[in-house]
Amino acid sequence: MLPKVRPTGVEALLGEEELIVSKTDPKGRISYANDIFLRMAKYSYTELIGAPHSLIRHPDMPRCVFNLLWDTLQSKREIFAYVVNLAKDGSHYWVFAHVTPTFDQHGNIVGYHSNRRKPDRAPIECIKPIYKALREEEGRHANAKEGMRAGSEMMHGLLKQKGLAYDEFVLSL
């Protein structure tokens, strides 16, 4: 069971030239975290290693976005996403994430690698109301699975309206 962290509403900002780096095993358990990750997440190295990457999941992140992320990675493709993370002290920080699968010599996924940098403010302000609407849709359903399905349908509908694939949409912000 992950520790319960209550969001404080305090935003921490990643430096312009800083890059958060982490690696996970195929189940999403952290196997590497750089110093910038430790500082932003406010966890020690020993607290993070072996913990699920979802340890830093902010409740404002729609479940359907993470479902898309995992589906994309498991299909052996990279993904870019705007993500708000939750630090151990309840503060939050936005990142522009690039997540890729890591392969062995036979093409099997052996883990995942993520680089996250400070996003420009305009895309964040653009994505916030979309994430809010997706979370509200997810919350209208009796259980998390149905909520995630409904959120995913809503997200795909928004993308269809814009005539864009998810990657095109994210990179267009």
Backbone as a ProteinNet text record, in pm:
[ID]
protein_1_A
[PRIMARY]
MLPKVRPTGVEALLGEEELIVSKTDPKGRISYANDIFLRMAKYSYTELIGAPHSLIRHPDMPRCVFNLLWDTLQSKREIFAYVVNLAKDGSHYWVFAHVTPTFDQHGNIVGYHSNRRKPDRAPIECIKPIYKALREEEGRHANAKEGMRAGSEMMHGLLKQKGLAYDEFVLSL
[TERTIARY]
84.6	0	88.2	58.5	135.5	95	191.3	156.2	58.5	-33.4	-132.3	-70.5	-56.3	-2.8	-115.4	-139	-245.3	-185.3	-238.5	-188.4	-206.3	-104.6	-108.3	-145.5	-135.5	-159.5	-34.7	76.3	202.6	274.3	309.2	378.4	527.8	604.4	749.8	783.5	884.9	921.2	1054.2	1055.4	1176.9	1258.9	1390.3	1476.8	1475.7	1502.1	1498.3	1587.5	1703.2	1798.8	1800	1709.9	1709.9	1632.7	1676.5	1613.8	1595.7	1471.2	1442	1456.7	1529.5	1549.6	1513.1	1438.5	1411.3	1402.5	1425.2	1410.3	1325.4	1246.9	1165.8	1182.2	1139.8	1132.5	1002.7	974.7	853	722.3	722.4	601.8	589	683.3	676.3	739.2	818	888.1	1019.2	1047.5	1163.9	1293.3	1382.9	1514	1626.1	1594.8	1693	1618.4	1673.7	1620.4	1738.1	1745	1856.6	1831.2	1932.3	1925	1813.3	1785.5	1680	1543.9	1524.6	1401.4	1386.8	1492.8	1488.8	1450.6	1511.8	1484.5	1340.8	1291.9	1156.3	1050.4	1071.7	973.7	984	1098.1	1122.9	1122.3	1164.9	1184.9	1334	1378.6	1517.6	1532.3	1655.3	1683.3	1628.9	1648.9	1602.3	1449.6	1381.9	1235.1	1183	1255.1	1208.8	1244	1363.5	1406.3	1317.9	1259.2	1168.2	1023.3	999.5	861.9	797.7	665.9	599.2	609.7	628.2	638.8	512	401.9	276.2	281	389.8	410.5	394	431.9	425.4	303.7	206.9	87.5	2.6	-24.2	-108.9	-254.8	-343.6	-485.1	-550.2	-487.3	-541.8	-512.6	-428.9	-399.2	-510.2	-569.7	-672.7	-613	-685.7	-641.8	-629.9	-717.7	-716.4	-587.5	-522.4	-395.4	-287.7	-285.9	-188.3	-219.5	-346.2	-383.6	-330.5	-345.3	-292.5	-140.5	-76	69.1	114.2	54.3	93.7	61	-54.9	-90	11.7	52.1	148.8	283.7	330.8	459.9	459.9	351.6	345.8	335.3	297.5	297.9	432.9	531.9	671.7	694.2	611.3	625.5	654	719	744.2	620.2	618.4	506.5	555.8	492.4	515	386.7	399.4	279.8	312.2	213.2	221.5	166.7	244.9	208.7	229.6	134.1	152.2	181.7	292.5	336.5	317	307	286.2	409.8	469.5	586.6	543.6	637.4	612.3	553.9	591.3	541.9	408.6	348.8	220	229.5	349.2	364.5	352.7	336.4	325	418.9	446.9	531.2	489.4	482.3	446.5	572.9	559.1	670	618.1	707.2	682.4	764.1	695.1	760.3	776.8	890.1	917.9	953.3	867.2	884.5	902.9	1003.2	1033.9	1051.7	1013.8	1044.8	1194	1249.4	1387.2	1379.9	1459.2	1452.2	1579.9	1564.3	1681.9	1722.3	1822.6	1874.1	1774	1666	1564.4	1439.7	1444.1	1330.2	1222.6	1251.3	1156.4	1171.2	1061.6	1066	1120.3	1226.9	1287.4	1271.9	1210.2	1189.1	1149	1149.7	1110.3	1204.3	1222.9	1311.7	1231.1	1240	1165.1	1255.2	1247.5	1311.7	1200.7	1211.3	1109.8	1177.2	1120.5	1175.9	1066	1108.1	1013.3	932.7	801.6	719.1	699.6	668.7	627.7	492.9	463.1	340.4	214	221.5	102.3	40.2	117.9	56.2	-6.6	54.2	-0.9	-138.1	-148	-276	-379.8	-334.5	-423.6	-471.3	-382.3	-413.7	-493.2	-478.3	-547.4	-698.8	-768.7	-914.5	-951.2	-866.5	-891.9	-878.9	-771.9	-752.6	-865.9	-910	-1019.7	-1147.4	-1178.7	-1298.5	-1286.6	-1168.1	-1148.2	-1165.8	-1111	-1126.4	-1272.4	-1341.8	-1484.5	-1562.3	-1531.2	-1597.6	-1565.2	-1439.7	-1400.7	-1475.5	-1495.4	-1560.9	-1710.6	-1771.7	-1916.5	-1959.4	-1864.7	-1896	-1879.1	-1950	-1959.4	-1826.3	-1737.8	-1609	-1497.6	-1374.4	-1258.2	-1242.2	-1270.7	-1254.2	-1350.7	-1476.9	-1575.7	-1541.4	-1494.7	-1455.2	-1340.5	-1241.1	-1127.2	-1171.2	-1260	-1310.9	-1383.7	-1468.6	-1543.4	-1449.4	-1349.1	-1250.4	-1174.3	-1138.7	-1067.1	-1153.3	-1280.9	-1372.2	-1382.9	-1391.3	-1400.2	-1272.6	-1156.5	-1029.5	-1020.5	-1058.1	-1053.7	-1151.5	-1264.9	-1360.5	-1303.7	-1234.9	-1171.6	-1065.5	-986.7	-882.5	-943.4	-1051.8	-1119.8	-1174.1	-1232	-1283	-1173	-1053.7	-940	-871.7	-908.1	-846.5	-700.3	-666.5	-527.1	-513.3	-400.4	-363.6	-311.9	-305.6	-262.3	-124.9	-27.7	106.4	104.8	28.1	18.1	-42.2	-143.5	-208.2	-110.1	-41.2	53.7	162.1	216.5	324.1	276	143.3	90	63.4	65.4	34.1	142.9
-119.6	0	124.6	215.4	338.8	434.2	513.1	609.5	713.9	757.9	857.5	996	1065.9	1202.2	1294.6	1396.4	1492.1	1612.3	1643.7	1759.3	1889.9	1973.2	2102.1	2218.2	2197.3	2306.2	2389	2357.4	2428.9	2366.4	2450.5	2400.4	2424.2	2320.8	2331.4	2335.9	2413.2	2426.8	2360.9	2284.7	2223	2330.7	2325.8	2423.8	2407.7	2516.6	2518.3	2411.6	2387.7	2293.4	2158.3	2138.5	2014.3	1904.7	1782.5	1666.6	1559.9	1520.6	1411.2	1282	1187.2	1058.4	947.5	850.5	730.2	611.3	494.5	368.1	278.5	192.2	96.5	-42.4	-139.9	-276.2	-286.9	-401.3	-413.1	-390.6	-404.4	-383.2	-238.5	-152	-11.6	19.4	-73.5	-48	23.3	128	212.5	136.7	136	73.6	177.8	299.3	408	540.7	633.4	770	864.9	966.9	1060.5	1159.8	1239.2	1333.9	1436.6	1476.9	1575.8	1514.1	1388.2	1317.4	1314.9	1277.4	1271.4	1407.3	1513.2	1647.5	1690.8	1668	1711.1	1627.3	1496.4	1407	1409.1	1456	1466.9	1330.8	1229.1	1096.2	1066.4	980.8	936.1	827.1	801.2	696.4	562.4	530.5	401.6	393.7	507.2	506.2	480.6	531.3	518.9	385.4	335	211.9	95.4	30.1	-81.5	-39.4	90	139.5	153.2	140.6	162.3	309.9	334.6	473.8	551.4	481.2	546.7	611.2	591	656.9	808.3	863.4	1008.5	1050.9	962.4	996.3	1099	1207.9	1313.4	1278.3	1302.3	1269.4	1351.1	1459.8	1537.8	1475.2	1370.8	1303.3	1204.3	1216.3	1119.5	979.2	881.6	741.8	700	754.2	714.9	756.8	863.9	906.2	803.2	755.3	650.9	519.2	491.2	370.5	379.3	494.6	515.7	501.6	559.2	551.9	405.7	326.5	186.4	106.5	130.6	60	89.8	215.1	256	190.1	194.2	134.2	-16.6	-81.4	-226.7	-269.1	-174.6	-204.2	-166.2	-144.8	-120.5	13.8	112.1	246	347.7	457.2	565.9	652.4	733.1	824.8	953.7	1063.5	1193.9	1231.6	1293	1332.9	1444.7	1528.6	1627.1	1560.3	1564.7	1494.1	1585.6	1582.3	1649.5	1540	1557.4	1460.4	1515.7	1426.3	1460.9	1422.4	1520.5	1495.7	1445.4	1390.4	1333.2	1435.3	1563.2	1667.8	1727.6	1673.1	1721.8	1827.7	1878.5	1974.9	1898.6	1972.2	1910	1977.7	1907.8	1964.1	1904.4	1992.2	1952.4	1914.7	1813.9	1773.5	1742.7	1753.5	1702.9	1574.6	1462.1	1331.8	1266	1201.6	1116.2	980.2	882.1	749.5	648.8	563.7	464.2	326.6	222.4	88.1	59.7	-24.1	-70.5	-217.6	-254.6	-388.9	-468.8	-601.3	-688.6	-719.4	-803	-832.2	-907	-960	-1032.4	-946.7	-819.7	-730.9	-738.8	-805.3	-812.4	-691	-642.1	-528.5	-576.7	-509.2	-543.4	-429.7	-321.2	-207.8	-84.8	26.6	153.7	263	362.4	475	602.5	694	818.4	938.5	1034.5	1164.8	1266.8	1354.1	1456.8	1591.8	1689.1	1824.1	1923.5	2044.8	2151.1	2185.3	2180.8	2216.5	2367.7	2414.3	2553.6	2568.4	2688.6	2711.5	2703.7	2749.9	2753.3	2614	2510.3	2377.7	2327.5	2361.2	2318.2	2382.8	2510.7	2579.8	2525.3	2476.1	2416.6	2278.2	2202	2063.6	2053.9	2149.8	2144.1	2125.1	2206	2184.9	2051.6	2002.4	1872.6	1763.3	1767.9	1667.9	1675.9	1796.8	1814.3	1748	1771.3	1710.9	1557.4	1506.9	1361.3	1301.9	1367.6	1319.1	1322.3	1428.9	1437.9	1324.5	1295.5	1184.1	1051.8	1033.1	909.3	895.8	1007.1	1006.4	984.3	995.8	977.9	830.8	741.2	599.2	522.7	411.4	333.4	274.8	245.4	189.6	245.8	225.4	283.2	231.3	103.5	45.2	108.4	121.2	184.9	332.9	398	538.1	556.6	468.2	477.7	452.1	356.3	329	451.6	511.9	630.9	748.3	765.3	871.5	850	725.2	693	723.4	687.4	717.7	868.7	942.2	1088.3	1145.3	1095.8	1143.1	1113.2	992.1	958	1043.4	1076.7	1165.7	1305.3	1356.7	1489.1	1488.4	1381.6	1371.6	1361.4	1284.9	1269.7	1404.6	1482.3	1616.5	1704.8	1692.6	1774.2	1714.8	1590.8	1524.9	1490.8	1459.5	1433.2	1301.9	1235.3	1122.2	1182.1	1101.4	1151.2	1219.9	1154.4	1212.9	1346.6	1355	1480.6	1589.8	1553.3	1650.2	1702.2	1612.2	1652.5	1742.2	1704.6	1783.5	1914.4	1927.4	2050.7	2158.7	2119	2215.5	2319.3
0	0	0	-92.2	-100.8	11.4	60.6	164.8	109.9	193.1	151.6	168.1	56.4	57	14.7	92.8	63	-11.7	-130	-205.5	-126.9	-132.3	-61.8	-153.1	-284.9	-378.8	-405	-338.9	-358.6	-477.8	-573.6	-692.2	-681.8	-709.2	-719.3	-867.9	-902.2	-1042.9	-1072	-1175.9	-1225.2	-1294.8	-1280.1	-1345.9	-1496.6	-1566.9	-1713.4	-1777	-1721.3	-1778.8	-1708.5	-1613	-1536.8	-1610.4	-1587.7	-1649.1	-1541.1	-1519.7	-1427.7	-1506.7	-1450.6	-1516.9	-1419.6	-1470.2	-1390.6	-1483.6	-1424.7	-1494.4	-1406.3	-1471.5	-1396.9	-1456.3	-1379.2	-1432	-1512.7	-1572.5	-1655	-1579.1	-1448.2	-1367.1	-1319.1	-1358	-1318.7	-1184.2	-1128.8	-1002.5	-1033.7	-960.4	-986.7	-959.5	-1058.7	-1043.7	-1046.6	-1090.7	-1092.3	-1084.3	-1007.9	-999.9	-984.4	-1069.2	-1056.7	-942.4	-912.3	-799.8	-816.1	-938.1	-962	-930.8	-966.3	-930.5	-777.8	-708	-561.7	-502.9	-553.4	-501.3	-528.1	-649.9	-684.3	-613.2	-605.5	-543	-390.2	-340.2	-195.8	-125	-198	-140.7	-141.7	-51	-52.1	-157.9	-194.5	-293.2	-244.7	-117.7	-65.6	-60.7	-43.9	-46.9	-188.5	-289	-427	-492	-467.5	-535.2	-492.2	-591.5	-567.3	-550.5	-534.2	-519.3	-656.8	-663.9	-792.4	-832	-960.9	-1008.2	-974.4	-956	-920.3	-781.4	-709.3	-580.2	-593.5	-707.9	-727.4	-810.1	-826.9	-905.1	-830.7	-895.9	-839.2	-866.5	-769.3	-791.7	-903.3	-948	-1059.2	-1196	-1198.2	-1325.5	-1357.7	-1475.7	-1515	-1528.8	-1480.3	-1491.1	-1637.6	-1722.9	-1863.8	-1934.4	-1888	-1948.2	-1915.8	-1790.5	-1754.9	-1824.3	-1844.3	-1918.5	-2061.4	-2124.6	-2259.3	-2259	-2159.4	-2148.3	-2143	-2054.3	-2040.9	-2166.4	-2226.2	-2350	-2459.9	-2470.6	-2572.1	-2548	-2424.1	-2390.5	-2412.7	-2373.6	-2388.3	-2534.8	-2620.6	-2764.1	-2827.1	-2739	-2777.9	-2846.5	-2809.9	-2866.7	-2755.7	-2792	-2697.5	-2684.6	-2578.3	-2559.5	-2494.8	-2532.2	-2469.6	-2397.5	-2280.8	-2206.6	-2108.8	-2084.2	-1976.9	-1852.2	-1744.1	-1622	-1501.9	-1411.1	-1282.4	-1180.8	-1108.7	-1008.9	-868.8	-772.4	-631.7	-551.9	-485.6	-401.4	-263.5	-192.2	-59.9	38	22.6	113.1	68.7	-39.3	-87.8	-195.4	-221.5	-331.4	-463.8	-571.6	-703.7	-800.8	-909	-1013.9	-1147.5	-1247.7	-1383.6	-1460.4	-1546.3	-1632	-1771.8	-1867.3	-2001.1	-2008.7	-2013.2	-2003.3	-2139.3	-2155.9	-2271.4	-2213.6	-2237.3	-2178.9	-2291.8	-2275.9	-2377.2	-2314.2	-2387	-2338.7	-2358	-2273.1	-2285.5	-2327.1	-2427.1	-2484.1	-2457.9	-2450.8	-2447.8	-2592.8	-2610	-2744.9	-2832.2	-2772.1	-2849	-2876.2	-2836.5	-2859.7	-2752.6	-2641.6	-2530.6	-2439.6	-2389.1	-2296.9	-2163.1	-2116.5	-1987	-1886.3	-1928.6	-1839.6	-1918.2	-1848	-1910	-1863	-1947.7	-1920.5	-1941.8	-1846.9	-1858.9	-1835	-1926.9	-1912.3	-1900.6	-1800.8	-1782.4	-1766.3	-1837	-1829.7	-1795.6	-1767.5	-1734.2	-1859.7	-1848.9	-1964.8	-1973	-2092	-2107.3	-2036.9	-1991.2	-1914.7	-2002.2	-2125.9	-2212.1	-2231.6	-2263.5	-2277.6	-2147	-2034.5	-1905	-1884.5	-1911.6	-1895.7	-1993.2	-2107.3	-2206.9	-2161.8	-2099.4	-2062.9	-1932	-1842.8	-1712.6	-1725.4	-1806.6	-1816.3	-1882.1	-1971	-2033.8	-1928.5	-1849.3	-1743.3	-1641.1	-1610.7	-1514.3	-1568	-1695	-1756.1	-1759.4	-1789.9	-1792.1	-1652.5	-1550.9	-1412.2	-1369.7	-1407.2	-1372.4	-1438.3	-1564.1	-1633.4	-1563.9	-1529.7	-1459.2	-1326.3	-1258.4	-1128.2	-1132.6	-1248.9	-1262.6	-1262.5	-1258.7	-1274.8	-1144.6	-1137	-1013	-967	-1061.9	-1020.9	-1108.9	-1063.9	-1131.2	-1273.8	-1294	-1427.7	-1527.4	-1487.5	-1575.3	-1596	-1492.4	-1503.4	-1601.1	-1593.1	-1683.6	-1827.5	-1847.9	-1981.9	-2037.3	-1954.6	-1998.1	-2024.7	-1939.7	-1961.2	-2090.8	-2117.3	-2241.6	-2363.6	-2356.2	-2466.7	-2487.7	-2377.9	-2387.3	-2450.5	-2406.8	-2460.9	-2610.2	-2651.7	-2793.5	-2873.8	-2814.7	-2880.4	-2900.8	-2798.9	-2811.5	-2920.9	-2924	-3026.5	-3165.6	-3176.9	-3306.7	-3353.7	-3259.3	-3292.2	-3348.5	-3291.8	-3335.2	-3458.2	-3492.6	-3607	-3583.6	-3457	-3422	-3346.2	-3367.1	-3282.9	-3150.7	-3046.3	-2915.4	-2923.7	-2986.1	-2995.5	-3067.7	-3176.7	-3251.3	-3163.2	-3086.2	-2997.3	-2893.5	-2825.2	-2719.8	-2776.3	-2891.3	-2949.7	-3011.7	-3030.8	-3087.8	-2981.4	-2855.8	-2748.5	-2729.8
[MASK]
+++++++++++++++++++++++++++++++++++++++++++++++++++++++++++++++++++++++++++++++++++++++++++++++++++++++++++++++++++++++++++++++++++++++++++++++++++++++++++++++++++++++++++++

